[in-house]
Amino acid sequence: MDTLTEKGRTTHLSESQASEIFKKWVAIHAKIRKQKQAKVPDHAEEEEEASPNELVSDEELSLIRMLRSLSPVGFEKVSRELLRESGFENVEITGGSADGGIDGYGTLEINPFVSFKVLFQCKRYAENNLVSRAQVGDFRNAMIGRAEKGIIITTSSFSNAAIQEANREGAPQIELVDGTKLVEMFERVELGVRKRTVFDVDPAYFEKFKA
């Protein structure tokens, strides 16, 4: 639940200010996590060198394809893990068909005085299945009386009308995470992915050796 001290109650934030603070602290938590991982001894992060037979194609390694292959419940669970790794606390999924359009909730602490209760909804969609304006509106209605901040996470994208609805003036703003942003978030916290180095040939360097 939201936690506010007396000082927090007298702090007034506009929707745009709250949104900027929200995004800033998600990024900060991810950076802190990376710094902690960097302190782990090198031997704890040793990676085995893959043999040619173990290499797989870029298509098979595609994170977004992997996420789309999950079950709806599986996608909710991995989204829960992503939010936890991104700095959210007390993240849980509601489960069941009686969730009222809410797939889960969590808390993001901004400072010792203010924390946001956040509700989230997961849409495991194919690329051409866009989240509509009506779905964004339904999610916002489900938030009423439960939280002031919401996130919709999808493996596809959002229609222009949905984006406009999410940012409609005078209504609680909803953060939209499309497939591209979702992959960036997984890579930022290094969840379910392995970092690798790829070398490209520099033709200009070898040109002088052709004579």
N, C-alpha and C positions, 0 to 999 in steps of 0.2 A: 504494500500500500504506500501512497505518497507520504513522505515524512517532512514536516515543516516545523521549524522553531518559530518563535515570535518574530525574529528578524526575517525569516523566510516569508512569513505571512504579510509583511509590509513591503516585500519586493514584488514589483509589478513588471511583467515581461510581456511584450507584444508577441503575436504568433510568429513573426519573422525572427525576433530575437530568440525565442524559445527554440525554434527550428535550428538556428545557427549554433546555439549552445549544444543542442542535442547531437548534431553532426560532429562538432568539434570534439566532444568527449568520447564519442565512439572511436574516432581516429586516435585520440590520445591513449585510450586503453589498449588499442591494438599495438601502438608503438611501444608502450611499456612492456607488453607481453613479449614482443620481439627482443627487447633489451634484456629481459630476464633469460630468454632462451640463449642469447649470445654468451651468457656467463657459464653455460653448461660446458664441462670439460670436453675437449675435442674428441676424446675416445668414446664419449657417450653419443656422438653424432656421426660415427663412422658409417659410411654407406658401402654396400657391396657393389662391385662393378658388374654390370649386367653383361651377360654373354650375348652375342648376336642373335641367338635363338630366343632370347628372353625379351628382345626389343619389340615394342608394339607400335602400331601406326599412330600418327597424330589424331586420327579420327577416334581410335579406341581410347586415347588419353583425354579426349575432349571432356572437360568437366561438366559442361552444360548437358551434354548427352548422357553422362553418368547420372546427373541429378534427375533428368527426365525419365530415366529407367527405374527410378525408385518407386515404391508404392506411395500413395498419398500420405499414409501415416509415416512411412519412412522419411518422406520429404519434410514433414512437420518436425520429426525428431532431429534430423540433421540441421534444420533451421534453428532449432532450439540450441544445439551445440554451437552453431555459428554466433548466435547472439551472446551466449555465455562467454565465448572466446573474445568477443568484441567489447566486453566490459559490462554486460548486463548481469544483474544479480537476481536470484530467486526465479529463474526462468523455468516455466513449466508449460506443457501443452494440456489443453482441456480434455481432448479426446471425446469420442462418442458423437452421435448425431444431434445431441441437444446442447451444442455449444453456442447456439445463437449467432453463428457466423464468426465466432472468435475461436481461433485455433490455439492460442496460447497467450501468455502474459509474462511480464518481467518488470524489473525496476532498474532504472539508470540513475545513479547518484551523480548529480552535477557538482555539489559541494556539500560540506557538513550541514548546510541549512536547507537545501532543496534537493528533492529527488522526484523523478517522473515515474509514474506507473504507466507502462506501455503495453498495449494489446497488439497482437499480430495475427495476420491471416496469411496462409500459404496457398499459392495457386501453382500446382505442378502441371503446366500447360505445354503443348507443342508450340513451335515457333510462330505459326500462323494463327494461333488462338489468343487474341489480345484480351486483356482485362478491360471490361467496359466501364462506362461512366456509372451505370446502374449498380454494378458490383461495388464500386468505390462508395457510392451513396449508401448502399445497404450496410456496408462495413461501418461507416460513420454512425449510422443510426444504431447499430449494435453496440457502439462505444458509449452512447449516451448514459450518463450516470455511473459509468464504470471506470473511465479513464479519459484524459484529455489528449492523449497522444497515441497514434496508431501507426502501424507499418504493414504494408501489403508486400509480400515477397513472391515473386513469380519467376519461372524459368523462361517465360516468353517476354512480352512487353505490354505497354498500356496504350490504349487509344488516345488520340489528342483530347477527346472529350473527357476521358478519365483523368488525364493529367490536369485539365482545367478544374475539374470537380475536386480533386485532391487539394488544390491550392485556392479554392474558392474563398474569397474574402468574407470574413464574418463567421466562418465555420472552422471547427478544429482542423488544423492541417494534418494531412496524412502523408507520411513518408513513403515513397514508391521505390521499390528495389526491383529493377528489371533483370533480365538474364545477364546482360553485360556487367551491370553493377554487382550482381550476385557473385560472378566469377572473381571480380576484383576484390570483393570482401573475403572470399575464401583464400585467395592468394595473399592478401594483406596479413592475415593471421596464420597463414600456412596450415590450414586445416584440410585434411584429405588430399593434399597435393605434395609433391616432392620437387624441390628446386633443382634445376639442372642447368648446366652451361652449354650453350650451342655456339659453335664457331662457324663463321661464314668465310669462304675463300675470298681473298682480296686480289682480283685479277690484275690490278694496277701494279701491285708489288712484283708479280712474276713476269710482267711484260718485259722488263729489262734483261731477263735471263733467256729470252727467246732468240736474241741475235747471235 
